[in-house]
Amino acid sequence: MTWRRRTVVPALAVCVVVLAGSAGCDTSEGGAPGEVSSSPVGRLLDERAEDGSPYREVDEEGAPQVTVEVAPDAEGGWDVRLRVRHFRFSPDGTGRHAEPGRGLAHLEVNGRRVAVLRTPEYHLAPGAFPRGTHQVTARLYADDGSVWAVDGEPVESTADITVSGLEPTPESSVEPIPEGPGSPEDPGQA
C-alpha cells in the first residue's frame, strides 16, 4: 500500500486570505440610507459636487480638515497655503482608490478650478484677476475622485482676496497742458 501525501495547507491558506480580505473590504453598498459607515474611507453619497464628483461621507471624528490662507507677495501675486489635519497629499501616480485621509486638493477662484494640488502650497500669478474681491476655495478629494464630506457637506475652506490696482484718477490740482504756441505739440513762440 502506497501513501500519498497531499498538500492541503497552501490551499487552506489561500481560502483564509480570500475570505479575510473580502470581509475587510469597503463597499458603498449596505447600511441604512443616511448612515455613515464606520469604515475610515466612509461611504459614497448620492450628493455630488458641481464637477459631478460624489461625496465620500466620513465620521466627523478624525475626518480630513483644511484651512486656506492667502497672502499677497511682493510682485503683486498671491501665495496660497493649505493647512490640513488628518490628511496627507498623495504623490503623482497614486492609484485611483480611496484611502483614509489621503488625496489631493482642488483650488478654485470664484468657482472656477485653477489647480489640482498635491502639495500644500501654490502661487497665483500677478495680474491673473481683475480688480475686486475674489473667493479662493480649497476642497479635499480622495484619490478615487470623490470629495471628502462630513454631514453631507464637502471638506473645504474659502478665503477672500481683494485685488486693488492703481487706476489713474484726475486730480483737480493738475491742469492739462495748454495747446498752441509753446505747447509740446507746437514748440513755436507763445
Secondary structure, DSSP 8 states (H G I E B T S, - for coil): --------HHHHHHHHHHHHHHHT---S--S-TT---SSTT-EEEEEE-TTS-EEEE--STT--EEEEEEEE-TTS-EEEEEEEES-EE--TT--SS--TTEEEEEEEETTEEEEEESSSEEEE-TTSS-SEEEEEEEEEE-TTS-EEEETTEE-EEEEEEEE--------TT------STTBTTB-S--
